[in-house]
Amino acid sequence: MRPPDWLAAAGLSVVLAAAPAFAQPSTKTLVLGSTTSVENSGLLSHILPRFTALTGIEVRVVAQGTGQALATAARGDVDIVLVHDPEAEQRFMAEGYGVERHEIAWNDFVIVGPASDPARISGGHDAAAALQAIWTARAPFVARGDGSGTSARERQLWRAAGLEPSTAPGGWYRDIGGGMGAALNAAAAMDGYTLTDRGTWLAFGNPRDLCILIEGAPNLINRYDVILLAPGQHPAASNDAARQLADWLASADGQSAIGGYAVAGQQLFHPSAGTVP
C-alpha cells in the first residue's frame, strides 16, 4: 500500500536532516594526487563513491609515490593530495605549496619475508635491529626506491641501524624503482624481505611464501595526511571541491567510511582526523 504523501514527505525530511551539511550534488571533477599504497589497498575505490554520491563531485585519482605526488601537486597538476611521508610533507608546506594539512588516518608498516626467515628476525619488534640482521645475513631485500613514503621510511630505518645498504656488496639489496605491488611480487619471487604498509599487504593477492615477520614497533606507524594546496595555483571551483573532500574525509561520515573498510575481516586503516600544525 502506497504511504500517504505527507508521510513520504516527512520521511524525506528526516533523511535530509540527518545528512552532513555538504554542497548539493553538482557535476564538478576533482583530481586527487595520492599514493600507490592507498590506491593498491582498495581504500579509495571503497570510499570515494560515497563522497561522490553525497556531493556530485567526481574524483579522479592520480596514484604515485608520495615524492612524485607532491612534485605533481607543486606543479599544480592535481587539486589536492593524500600522502604519507611527514618529512616530505613538512618541506612541501614550508615551501608554500600547501596551506592546510590534516591527518585523516593511520595504519602501520610491517616487514614481510619468507617463512624460512634466513635472517632470523621473526617475532621481533625492533625494525632497525631486523634490518641489521638482514644485512648480516646478506638475505635478499627488495627496496621500492621510487620516492614514495614507504621508500622514505625504509631509508629512515636503515639510517637508524647505522647502515647504507645501497653500497653493500653482494647484490642482495635490490632497488626496483617500482610500486608496492611490484616490490611484494619481487620479494615473493626471490624469497626476499621488504617493507610494506599493512593495507597493501592485506590486499595483496600473491603472497606465496611471504608472511609478516616484524610488526608493532613505534617507528612503523604510518599516518596519512590530506593537504589543501595554495589557492593561487588552482581555479576557485577546484579549491572549493578540494575543501569539500578534505572536510568530508575528516567528518564523522568520512571517518566511518575509512574505518569501515576491511579485507578478509581485517580493518586496513584507522580513522584519526585532526589538524597537524
For each residue, the residues with C-beta under 8 A, 3 or more apart:
1:
2:
3: 7 8 11
4: 7 8
5: 8 9
6: 9 10
7: 3 4 10 11
8: 3 4 5 11 12
9: 5 6 12 13
10: 6 7 13 14
11: 3 7 8 14 15
12: 8 9 15 16
13: 9 10 16 17
14: 10 11 17 18
15: 11 12 18 19
16: 12 13 19
17: 13 14
18: 14 15
19: 15 16 22 54
20: 54 248 251 252 253
21:
22: 19 54 55 244 247 248
23: 26 55 56 240 244
24: 55 56
25: 54 55 56
26: 23 55 56 57
27: 56 58
28: 55 56 57 58 237 241
29: 57 58 59 60 241
30: 57 58 59 60 79 80 238 241 242 245
31: 59 60 62 77 78 79 80 238
32: 44 59 60 61 62 78 79 80 81 82 245
33: 62 64 69 70 72 73 77 78 80 81 82 83
34: 38 39 44 61 62 63 64 69 81 82 83
35: 38 39 63 64 65 66 69 82 83 84 148 149
36: 39 40 63 64 65 148 179 180 181 200
37: 40 41 84 148 149 150 180 197 199 200
38: 34 35 41 43 44 63 82 84 199 224
39: 34 35 36 43 44 61 63
40: 36 37 63 179 180 181 199 200 203 204
41: 37 38 197 199 200 202 203 263 268 269
42: 45 46 203 261 263 268
43: 38 39 46 47 199 258 261 268 269
44: 32 34 38 39 47 48 59 61
45: 42 48 49
46: 42 43 49 257 261
47: 43 44 50 51 254 257 258 261
48: 44 45 51 52 59 61
49: 45 46 52 53
50: 47 53 54 253 257
51: 47 48 54 55 57 59 245 248 254
52: 48 49 55 56 57 58 59
53: 49 50
54: 19 20 22 25 50 51 248 253
55: 22 23 24 25 26 28 51 52 241 244 248
56: 23 24 25 26 27 28 52
57: 26 28 29 30 51 52 241 244 245
58: 27 28 29 30 52
59: 29 30 31 32 44 48 51 52 245
60: 29 30 31 32
61: 32 34 39 44 48
62: 31 32 33 34 69 72 77 78
63: 34 35 36 38 39 40
64: 33 34 35 36 68 69 72 148
65: 35 36 68 69 144 146 147 148 149 150 151 179
66: 35 69 70 83 84 85 88 89 147 148 149 152
67: 70 71 85 88 146 147 148 151 152
68: 64 65 71 72 146 147 148
69: 33 34 35 62 64 65 66 72 73 78 81 83
70: 33 66 67 73 74 81 83 85 88 89 92 97
71: 67 68 74 75
72: 33 62 64 68 69 75 77 78
73: 33 69 70 76 77 78 80 81 92 97 98 227 229
74: 70 71 92 95 97
75: 71 72
76: 73 229 233 234
77: 31 33 62 72 73
78: 31 32 33 62 69 72 73 81 229
79: 30 31 32 229 234 238 239 241 242
80: 30 31 32 33 73 226 227 228 229 242 245 246
81: 32 33 34 69 70 73 78 98 226 227 229
82: 32 33 34 35 38 104 224 225 226 227 249
83: 33 34 35 66 69 70 88 89 149 224 225 227
84: 35 37 38 66 149 150 197 222 223 224 225
85: 66 67 70 88 89 148 149 152 153
86: 89 90 223 225
87: 90 91 152
88: 66 67 70 83 85 91 92 149 152
89: 66 70 83 85 86 92 93 98 101 225 227
90: 86 87 93 94
91: 87 88 94 95
92: 70 73 74 88 89 95 97 98 227
93: 89 90 96 97 98 101 227
94: 90 91
95: 74 91 92
96: 93 230
97: 70 73 74 92 93 229 230 233
98: 73 81 89 92 93 101 227 228 229 230
99: 228 229 230 231
100: 227 228 246 275
101: 89 93 98 225 226 227 228 275 276
102: 225 226 227 246 249 250 273 274 275 276
103: 106 223 224 225 272 273 274 275 276
104: 82 224 225 226 249 250 254 255 258 271 272 273
105: 223 224 258 269 270 271 272
106: 103 221 222 223 224 269 270 272
107: 197 198 199 222 224 268 269 270
108: 197 198 215 216 220 221 222
109: 127 150 153 195 196 197 198 220 221 222
110: 195 196 197 198 201 212 213 214 215 220
111: 121 127 130 131 193 194 195 196 212 213 214 215
112: 184 187 193 194 196 201 207 210 211 212 213
113: 117 119 121 139 187 191 192 193 194 210 211 213
114: 117 118 191 192 193 209 210 211
115: 209 210 211
116: 191 209
117: 113 114 120 121 122 213
118: 114 137 139
119: 113 130 133 134 136 137 139 193
120: 117 133 137
121: 111 113 117 124 129 130 133 134 193 213 214
122: 117 213 214
123: 213
124: 121 129 130 213 214
125: 214 215 216 217
126: 129 130 214 217
127: 109 111 130 131 157 160 195 214 217 219 220
128: 131 132 157 160 161 219
129: 121 124 126 132 133 161
130: 111 119 121 124 126 127 133 134 213 214
131: 111 127 128 134 135 157 158 161 163 165
132: 128 129 135 136 161 163
133: 119 120 121 129 130 136 137
134: 119 121 130 131 137 139 141 193
135: 131 132 138 161 163 165 168
136: 119 132 133
137: 118 119 120 133 134
138: 135 168 170 172
139: 113 118 119 134 172 192 193
140: 172 174 187 190 191 192 193
141: 134 165 172 173 174 192 193 194
142: 174 176 183 186 187 190 192 193 194
143: 151 154 165 173 174 175 176 183 194
144: 65 148 150 151 154 175 176 177 178 179 180 182 183 194
145: 151 175 176 177 178
146: 65 67 68 151 177 178 179
147: 65 66 67 68 151 152
148: 35 36 37 64 65 66 67 68 85 144 151 152 179 180
149: 35 37 65 66 83 84 85 88 152 153 222
150: 37 65 84 109 144 153 154 180 195 196 197
151: 65 67 143 144 145 146 147 148 154 155
152: 66 67 85 87 88 147 148 149 155 156
153: 85 109 149 150 156 157 195 220 222
154: 143 144 150 151 157 158 195
155: 151 152 158 159
156: 152 153 159 160 219
157: 127 128 131 153 154 160 161 195 219
158: 131 154 155 161 163 164 165
159: 155 156 162 163
160: 127 128 156 157 219
161: 128 129 131 132 135 157 158
162: 159
163: 131 132 135 158 159 168
164: 158 167 168
165: 131 135 141 143 158 168 173
166: 173 175
167: 164
168: 135 138 163 164 165 172 173
169:
170: 138
171: 174
172: 138 139 140 141 168
173: 141 143 165 166 168
174: 140 141 142 143 171 186 190 192
175: 143 144 145 166
176: 142 143 144 145 182 183 186
177: 144 145 146
178: 144 145 146 182 183 186
179: 36 40 65 144 146 148 182 183
180: 36 37 40 144 148 150 183 184 196 197 200
181: 36 40 184 185 200 204
182: 144 176 178 179 185 186
183: 142 143 144 176 178 179 180 186 187 194 196
184: 112 180 181 187 188 194 196 200 201 204 206 207 210
185: 181 182 188 189 206
186: 142 174 176 178 182 183 189 190 192 194
187: 112 113 140 142 183 184 190 191 192 193 194 210
188: 184 185 191 206 207 208 209 210
189: 185 186 208
190: 140 142 174 186 187
191: 113 114 116 140 187 188 209
192: 113 114 139 140 141 142 174 186 187
193: 111 112 113 114 119 121 134 139 140 141 142 187 213
194: 111 112 113 141 142 143 144 183 184 186 187
195: 109 110 111 127 150 153 154 157
196: 109 110 111 112 150 180 183 184 200 201 204
197: 37 41 84 107 108 109 110 150 180 200 201 222
198: 107 108 109 110 201 202 215 222 268
199: 37 38 40 41 43 107 202 203 268 269
200: 36 37 40 41 180 181 184 196 197 203 204
201: 110 112 184 196 197 198 204 212
202: 41 198 199 263 264 266 268
203: 40 41 42 199 200 263 268
204: 40 181 184 196 200 201 207
205:
206: 184 185 188
207: 112 184 188 204 210 211
208: 188 189
209: 114 115 116 188 191
210: 112 113 114 115 184 187 188 207
211: 112 113 114 115 207
212: 110 111 112 201 215
213: 110 111 112 113 117 121 122 123 124 130 193
214: 110 111 121 122 124 125 126 127 130 217 220
215: 108 110 111 125 198 212 220
216: 108 125 220
217: 125 126 127 214 220
218: 221
219: 127 128 156 157 160
220: 108 109 110 127 153 214 215 216 217
221: 106 108 109 218
222: 84 106 107 108 109 149 153 197 198
223: 84 86 103 105 106 272
224: 38 82 83 84 103 104 105 106 107 269
225: 82 83 84 86 89 101 102 103 104 276
226: 80 81 82 101 102 104 245 246 249 250
227: 73 80 81 82 83 89 92 93 98 100 101 102
228: 80 98 99 100 101 239 242 243 246
229: 73 76 78 79 80 81 97 98 99 233 234 239 242
230: 96 97 98 99 233
231: 99 234 236 239
232:
233: 76 97 229 230
234: 76 79 229 231 238 239 242
235: 238 239
236: 231 239 240
237: 28 240 241
238: 30 31 79 234 235 241 242
239: 79 228 229 231 234 235 236 242 243
240: 23 236 237 243 244
241: 28 29 30 55 57 79 237 238 244 245
242: 30 79 80 228 229 234 238 239 245 246
243: 228 239 240 246 247
244: 22 23 55 57 240 241 247 248
245: 30 32 51 57 59 80 226 241 242 248 249
246: 80 100 102 226 228 242 243 249 250
247: 22 243 244 250 251
248: 20 22 51 54 55 244 245 251 253 254
249: 82 102 104 226 245 246 254 255 258 273
250: 102 104 226 246 247 254 255 273 274
251: 20 247 248 254 255 273
252: 20 255 256
253: 20 50 54 248 256 257
254: 47 51 104 248 249 250 251 257 258 273
255: 104 249 250 251 252 258 259 271 273
256: 252 253 259 260 271
257: 46 47 50 253 254 260 261
258: 43 47 104 105 249 254 255 261 269 271
259: 255 256 267 269 270 271
260: 256 257
261: 42 43 46 47 257 258 267 268 269
262: 265 266 267 268
263: 41 42 202 203 266 268
264: 202
265: 262
266: 202 262 263
267: 259 261 262 270
268: 41 42 43 107 198 199 202 203 261 262 263
269: 41 43 105 106 107 199 224 258 259 261
270: 105 106 107 259 267
271: 104 105 255 256 258 259
272: 103 104 105 106 223
273: 102 103 104 249 250 251 254 255
274: 102 103 250
275: 100 101 102 103
276: 101 102 103 225
277:
